Amino acid sequence: MGVLLISSSPHQEKSSTFLLAKEVLCGLSEEGVSGETLHLDNYKVFFCKHCEACHKKILKCPLKDDVSMILQKMLEADAILLASPNYINQVTASMKALFDRSAHFIHCKRLAGKYIAGVVSSGSGQNQEVLDYLKYYGSACGAQYSGGVSAQQQFDQDKKDEAFELGKKIASDLREKRQYADQLRNIEKGKQYFARVIKARKDDWQEEYVYWSQKGWL
Ligand SMILES: Cc1cc2nc3c(=O)[nH]c(=O)nc-3n(C[C@H](O)[C@H](O)[C@H](O)COP(=O)(O)O)c2cc1C
């Protein structure tokens, strides 16, 4: 079992958000779950051009940058820890750019069966909207949300403990293959919407249509 931490602060190893996320990784490690860290700032992530190439041919994108490697790592992970500083009550532009480039994950619920968790830090400590957004993104991709932790940039031991506990919770979700009934209902609703869209766009989004057919979802 492996967890992928995607951390989007340009401060990288010195980032408050990353330092909090590291505590989550410690909690995971205590439970025997390994983690890999990817600092988004080290990679090229261009903006989506909405050409829809990735829907026609799955994950084929004409933009030549590091996104396909990152998306592949997301597909291989059992859980994904999304860590972003709060930039005007949102994730960083780099994180949002990555999400936009993963629209195929939303169309085909490619993160189904995985768990997502969020880590946010800010000057004010007012981070609920950002955590909610990370939960929303995960759910749109079909993943369940294990939880989130957020803090003001200078955080204390209690906050570290909370982050550590979140790591243990993600490990226990993975171990027990925990099912959150309300979340699964929500994911199912999103799927019903996309079943209609995928059918309607069958001739344009050929490989996504085939993916849905092969899954027996249509
Ligand atoms: C562009 C930008 C926007 C920000 N917007 C907010 C904000 O809306 N609310 C807030 O409390 N802090 C805001 N901050 C402060 C950062 O969220 C805060 O310093 C954070 O802890 C930095 O995390 P890092 O060390 O992981 O990069 C902003 C910082 C930047 C650079």
Ligand as a Chemical Component Dictionary entry (heavy atoms), coordinates in Angstrom:
data_LIG
# 
_chem_comp.id                   LIG 
_chem_comp.type                 NON-POLYMER 
_chem_comp.pdbx_formal_charge   0 
_chem_comp.three_letter_code    LIG 
# 
loop_
_chem_comp_atom.comp_id 
_chem_comp_atom.atom_id 
_chem_comp_atom.alt_atom_id 
_chem_comp_atom.type_symbol 
_chem_comp_atom.charge 
_chem_comp_atom.model_Cartn_x 
_chem_comp_atom.model_Cartn_y 
_chem_comp_atom.model_Cartn_z 
_chem_comp_atom.pdbx_ordinal 
LIG C1  C1  C 0 -1.010 34.458 -3.229 1  
LIG C2  C2  C 0 -1.266 34.198 -1.778 2  
LIG C3  C3  C 0 -2.558 34.207 -1.313 3  
LIG C4  C4  C 0 -2.836 33.975 0.035  4  
LIG N1  N1  N 0 -4.138 33.983 0.458  5  
LIG C5  C5  C 0 -4.413 33.775 1.759  6  
LIG C6  C6  C 0 -5.766 33.800 2.224  7  
LIG O1  O1  O 0 -6.709 34.008 1.483  8  
LIG N2  N2  N 0 -5.983 33.589 3.543  9  
LIG C7  C7  C 0 -4.963 33.364 4.422  10 
LIG O2  O2  O 0 -5.233 33.190 5.584  11 
LIG N3  N3  N 0 -3.667 33.301 4.002  12 
LIG C8  C8  C 0 -3.371 33.513 2.702  13 
LIG N4  N4  N 0 -2.068 33.470 2.264  14 
LIG C9  C9  C 0 -0.993 33.083 3.212  15 
LIG C10 C10 C 0 -0.558 31.624 3.053  16 
LIG O3  O3  O 0 -1.682 30.774 2.945  17 
LIG C11 C11 C 0 0.263  31.155 4.270  18 
LIG O4  O4  O 0 1.394  31.942 4.409  19 
LIG C12 C12 C 0 0.616  29.686 4.171  20 
LIG O5  O5  O 0 0.836  29.177 5.469  21 
LIG C13 C13 C 0 1.843  29.444 3.310  22 
LIG O6  O6  O 0 2.081  28.057 3.318  23 
LIG P1  P1  P 0 3.444  27.412 2.811  24 
LIG O7  O7  O 0 4.526  27.776 3.777  25 
LIG O8  O8  O 0 3.137  25.958 2.810  26 
LIG O9  O9  O 0 3.709  27.944 1.446  27 
LIG C14 C14 C 0 -1.764 33.717 0.939  28 
LIG C15 C15 C 0 -0.447 33.700 0.453  29 
LIG C16 C16 C 0 -0.192 33.947 -0.890 30 
LIG C17 C17 C 0 1.222  33.925 -1.406 31 
# 
loop_
_chem_comp_bond.comp_id 
_chem_comp_bond.atom_id_1 
_chem_comp_bond.atom_id_2 
_chem_comp_bond.value_order 
_chem_comp_bond.pdbx_ordinal 
LIG C1  C2  SING 1  
LIG C2  C3  SING 2  
LIG C2  C16 DOUB 3  
LIG C3  C4  DOUB 4  
LIG C4  N1  SING 5  
LIG C4  C14 SING 6  
LIG N1  C5  DOUB 7  
LIG C5  C6  SING 8  
LIG C5  C8  SING 9  
LIG C6  O1  DOUB 10 
LIG C6  N2  SING 11 
LIG N2  C7  SING 12 
LIG C7  O2  DOUB 13 
LIG C7  N3  SING 14 
LIG N3  C8  DOUB 15 
LIG C8  N4  SING 16 
LIG N4  C9  SING 17 
LIG N4  C14 SING 18 
LIG C9  C10 SING 19 
LIG C10 O3  SING 20 
LIG C10 C11 SING 21 
LIG C11 O4  SING 22 
LIG C11 C12 SING 23 
LIG C12 O5  SING 24 
LIG C12 C13 SING 25 
LIG C13 O6  SING 26 
LIG O6  P1  SING 27 
LIG P1  O7  DOUB 28 
LIG P1  O8  SING 29 
LIG P1  O9  SING 30 
LIG C14 C15 DOUB 31 
LIG C15 C16 SING 32 
LIG C16 C17 SING 33 
# 
